[in-house]
Amino acid sequence: MAEGDTVTANARVMLVCAPKRGNRTYGMASAYFKAFAAGRPIARPAVPPLSLIAAATAIGFASLHMVTPTLPLLATVFDRPAAQVQLVLTLYFLGIAAGQLFYGPVSDRFGRRPVLLAGLLLFMGGTALCGVAPSLPLLIAGRVAQALGACAGLVLGRAIIRDVYDREGSARGIALVMMAMSLAPAVSPAIGAYVSEWFGWRAMFVLLGGFGAIVLGWTGLRLAETLRQPVPLNVGAIGRSYGMLLRSPAFVCFALCTAFTSASWFTFIATAPYLMSETLHQPPSAYGLMIVLPMAAYILGNAAAARLARRAGTVAMVVWGVSLSLLSGLWMLFWCVWPGLSPWTLFVPMAASSIGNGLSQPAAMGAGLSVYPQVAGTASGFIGFLQMAISALGTLAVGLLPHAGPFAMAGVVLTTQIVAFVLGAIAVRLPSAAR
């Protein structure tokens, strides 16, 4: 037996023979500690736990949503206009967008595990800078570093799932991961609002740093490499990979469908805190509580997608999801006219839209990644880039429009939902969508 096989066998024996003082997790942690202390390689499962992938993916969204309800507070603290403070969010989007173009090709060459670990370390550095930032420009710089690091989890989570599952299985896996990781953005706004009210806004970044440290250690212990066939990393190879993807109408339509669907959501969360604070005169904690409604609805949509992925197929889920989201956008616009603006007229229609997003997003992502699975990392990064770039454009568009009321936000949200519906309808009719 080879030395590596002996080490793996010994690690498995330790795992089985660990003292049963608690549950299986105690034995696993004990085995990892003993192997690490002895200087031996740690045996990791061939298929990574979906809970780990969800946690790595959730970091980026937790960092985004925890800060969102405090934007009006940051404008007061730094004595800057709301348009400048909005860069804390807008440049975060752009940082995630740019980083995903990098992580995809690099992970296709060097593997998912080392690239994800490097991204988590960068996230930790950016979080530390945010926590000590004495000025708004340094806070924004820290947010960009956070975004560049956090987007590793967004890209590689999807790519890892596609590495180990087929098309329908990847749609189900993405749905389960998105359902689990949605818990972080569901509770993050409330946590951010209350922590900033009780302990100050810097305490948010202490929490985010602790979360990042846990995920970093978990990844180091539990994530095995899933990339089977590395591809060359050079400008020509990257260009050919992107060119191959862009020449596929099915990939382009599925990718843009997910991007405009994401833009409808991020445009809403970029505007709703100001509407709640300045128009409805609600405290940040009110937004933190109300946002739980659409977040819970998104989890419900993900749960339905995971259950229906193999039974109904990705095509049906894309159609159902974008249709429901479009109807919800019309509902929101109508409610803002009559009976008028209130927290319920904002968050109830968005909750219905979130159910549709929870159905369509995993299916469209799984279908897009399955067009060329040999470059799943590059495809995942490009999809993520489009999602964040178009979301950033949506937030900028709202900022340029008159925002004394909800109609600028409702109009931009509805526009992105219409575009997503059209692209989804085209994508499911293309020959590649039936694979």
N, C-alpha and C positions, 0 to 999 in steps of 0.2 A: 504493500500500500504506500502511495506517495506521501511525502510529508504534509502537503496541504490537505490530503484526504484524512490523514490521521488527526490533524488539528480540528477539522470539521467534525469528525466522528467524536473526538473528545468533548468538543463544545456541546454536541447534541447529548452526550451522556450526562454532562453537567446539568444541562437544561432539564433532563428527565429526573435526575436524582436530587435536584434542589429541594431544600426543606419546604414542606407545604404548610407554611405559617399563615399564608393568606391565600391568594389566588395564583393563577398562572403567571401574572405579571411579576410577582416576587421572584419566582424561579428564573424567569428570563433575565431580570435585572441582575440577579446574583451570578448567573452564568456569564453575562457580559462583563461584570466587574472582575470576576476571577480570570477570565481570558485576558482582559486588558492588563491586570496586575502582573500576569505571568508573561506578558509580552507576546502573546499569541494572537493571530488574526481571529476576528470574531465572525462566527457563522451567521449569515443573514439570510432571511427568506428570499426565495427567487422572485416571488410576487410580493411587492411591498404592501404593507397595510394601507387600506384606503383612508384610515383615520390619519395616518402620517401625511399622506398626500393632501388631505383636506386641511390639515393644520398649516402645511407649508404654503398652500394656496391662500388660506385665510389671512395670512400676515398682511398682504397688500391691501385687502379690503378692510381689515380692522384698523390699519393705520389711516386709511382714507376716511372711514366713517366716524372714527373717534374724534377727529379734529373738526369735522364739518359743523356741528352745532355751536362750536366756539368761535366761528369766524366773526360774528358781530363783537364778541368780547375782545378778540385780538385787535380789531380796528380801534377799540378804545384804549387798550393797553399800549399799543405802539403809536397811537395818535396818527393814524394813517387812514385815507379814504377807503371805502369798501372795495373800490376797483383794484387798489393795490393789494389789499389783503386777499382778494380773490385769487391772486397768483399762487398763494399757498396751495390752492386746489388745482388750478389750471396747469401749473408747471409740474405738479405731481402727476397729472394725467400724461403730460408730454414726456416726463421722465420714464414712466412705465412704458409708454409707446416706443421710445427710442431704445430702451434696454431690451425689449423683446425681440427687436431685429438682431441684436447681438447674441442673446442667449440661445436662440434657436440653432443657427449654424454652428456655434461653438460647442453646444451639447451634442450635435450630430457627429462632431469630430472627436471630442475628448470624453464624452460620456455624460450621463445625467447627474451622477452622484457628485463628482468634484466641482462641477459648475454650480450646482445647487448650494453646496457648502460655501463656496466663494460668495455667492449672492447673499446668503444669510449673514455672513461676516460684514459685507458692505452695508446691509440694512442696519446692523447693530451700530456701526460707526455713524451713519446718518442720524439714527435715533439719539445717540449721545450728543451730537451737535445741536439738534433741535432742543434738547433738554436744557442746554446751557446758553442758547443763543441770546445775546443782549440786544439784538436789533432785528427788524423784520427781514432785511436782506440775508442775514445769516440763518434765520429760521427757514427762509425759502430755500437757501442752499442745502440745509440739512434735509428738507423735504425732498429735494431732487435726489440726493444720495439715498434716502430711504426708498424712493420709488425705484431707482436703478437696482437696488438690492432686492426689494420685495418682488419685483416682476420675475425674478428667477423662479419663484414658486408657481406663479401663474403659468409661465411657459412650460416648465418641466413637469408640472403636475399632469397636464393634458398629454404631454409627450410620453411620460412614463406609462400612463394608462393605455395609450395606443400601442406602446411597445409590447404589452403583455396580454392584450385582448384584441378580438376581431372587431369589425365595424359595429355590429349591434351590441357586442359586449362593451365596447368603448363608450357608446352612447349611454348604456346603463351605468358604467363605472363613473363617467363624468357627472351623470345626474346624481348618483349617490354622494360623490365628493362635494358637488355644489350644494346639495341639501345639507350635508354636515357642516361644511365651512360657512354656510349662510348664517349659522348661529353666531359667528363672530361679528359680522356687520349688523346683525339683528340687535345685539345687545351693546355694541360699541358706541352708538350715538348716546344712549342713556348713560353709559359709564363715563364717556367723555364729558357730558354735560354736568353730571353730578360731581365728578372728581374735580373739574375746573371750578365749580361753585364752592366746594368744601375745602380743597387743598391748593388751588391754583392751577393754571393751565400747564405748568411744567410737569406736574405729577402725571399727566397723561403719558408723557414720553418715558417716565420711569416704568409704568405698566407695560408699555409697548416693548421696552428693552427687556423686561423680564420674560415676556411671551416669546420674543425672538431668541433669547438664550435657551429656553426650554426646547423650542423647535430645532435649534442648531444641535443641541446634544442628542435629541431623539433621532435626527437625521443621521448623525455620525454613527449611532449605534445600530439602527434598524434598516437603513436604506442600502440595498444591494444594487449593483449596476444592472440596468435593464437593456442598455443599447447592445444589440447583437452585431451589427455591421457598421462600424464607423465609416464616415464618408470624408474625403479630403477637405481640408480647410484652406482654401485659397480664393482669391477674388473671382477667378474664373468659375470655380465650382459653386461658389455662393451665387454668382450671377446666373449660372445655368439652373440652379435650384429655383430661384425666384422666377426666372423666365419660364420654366416648366409650369410652375403654379399659376402664373399670370396668364398663360396661354390656355388654361383650363376654364371654360365658362362655368362649369359646375363649382369649382373651387372658389372662383371670384364671387359668384352669386351667394353661395353659402357664407363665405367670409364677410361680405358686405351686409348680408342679412343680420348676422350676429352683431356686427359693428353698429348698425343703426338701431338695433334693439337695445344695445347697451347705452347708446347715446340718449335714448329716451329716458332711461333711468337716471343716468348721471346728470343730465340737464335738470331733472326734477330735484335731486338732492343738493345741487349747487344753488338752487333758487329758493327752495322751501324754507330753509332757516331764516332768510331775510324776510320772507312773507310772514312767517310766524312771529318774528321779533318786531319788525318795523310797521307792518300793516295790521296784524292781529294783536300786537302788544303782548305776546306770550313769552315766558322765560325760556332759556335754552333747554331746560329739562322737559318742557312740553313737547318740543320737537323730538327729543330723545325718546319719549314714550310713544308718540304717535307713529314714528317711523317703524316701530316694531310691527305694526299692522301689515304694511306691504312686505316687510321682510319675512314674516310668518307665511304670508300668501305665496311668496317665492319658494319657500321650503315645501309648501303643499304642492306647487307645480312640479318641483323637482321629484318629489315622492311619486307623483302620478307618472312622470316621465320614466323613472326607474322601473315602475311596475308595468308600463305599457311598451317599453322599448322593443322587446322581442315580439310581443303580441300584435301591436298595431304597426310597428315599423317607424323609421325615422321620418319618412315622407309625411305620414299622417300627423305626427306630432308637430312638425314644422308648420303645416297648414293650420292646424287647430290653434297653435300658440300665437302666430302672428295675427290671425283673425281676431282672437279674443283681445289682444293688445290694442288693435286698431279700434275696435268697438269701445274699449275702455277710454281711449284718448278722446273720442267723440263725446263720451259720457262726461268726462271731466270738463271739457269746454262748455258743454250745455249747462252743467251745474254751476260753473263760475258765473254764468249769465243769470241763471235763476235756480235756486233762491239767492245766490250770492256767495261771496267768499267766506269760508269758515274752515277750520281744520278738517272737518269731515268731507267737504267738497274737494279737498286736495288729496287726502290720504285714502279714502274709500275707492275712488276710481283707480288710483295708482295700485292699490292692492289687487284689484281685478286684473290690471295689466301685468302685475308681477306673476300671477298664476300663469298667464299666457307666456311670459318670458321664461318661467321655469319649465314649461313644456318645450318651447321651441329652441332655447339656447343649447342644451345638451345634444339634441338631435342634429341641429345645424352644425355644431362644432364637430361631432363625431363623423358626420357625412363629409365635411370639408377635410378633416385629417385623413380620411380613408381614400381620398382621390389618389394621393401618392404617399402611401404609408412609409416608403423608404426614406422620406425626408420629413417625417412627422414633426421633428423638433423645429425645423425651419418653418413648416406650415403653421405650427402652433404659435410660434413667435410672430409670424406675419398676421395671423388672425388677431392676436392680442394687440399688435401695433395698430391695426385698423380700428379696433374697439376703442382704444384710449385716444387716438388721434381724432377720430370723429366725435368722441365725447367731449374732448377739449374744444373743438369747433362749436359744438352745441352750447357749451357754457359761455364761450365768447360771444356767440350770437345773441344769447339772452342778455348779456351785459351791454351790448350795443343798442338793444331795443328799449323803449320806454318801459320801466318796471315799477310804476306806481301801483299796479294791480297785478293780477295773476295771468293776464291774457298773453303777455310775451312768452312766459314759461309754457302755458298750455298750448300756444301755437307752435312753438318749436318742438315740444314733445309730440304733438299730433303729426307734424311734418315728418319727423324721424320714423314714427310708426307707419305712416303711409309708405315711405320708401322701403322700410323693412318688409312690409306686406308684399309689395310689388316684386322685390328681389327674391323673397321666399317662394312666391308663386312661379317665378321663372325657373328657379333652381330645381324645384321638384319635378319639373317637366323635361329637364335635360336628360339625355341618355345615361350619363355617369351617375345620376342620383339614384338609379335603380340597382346599383351594385350591392 
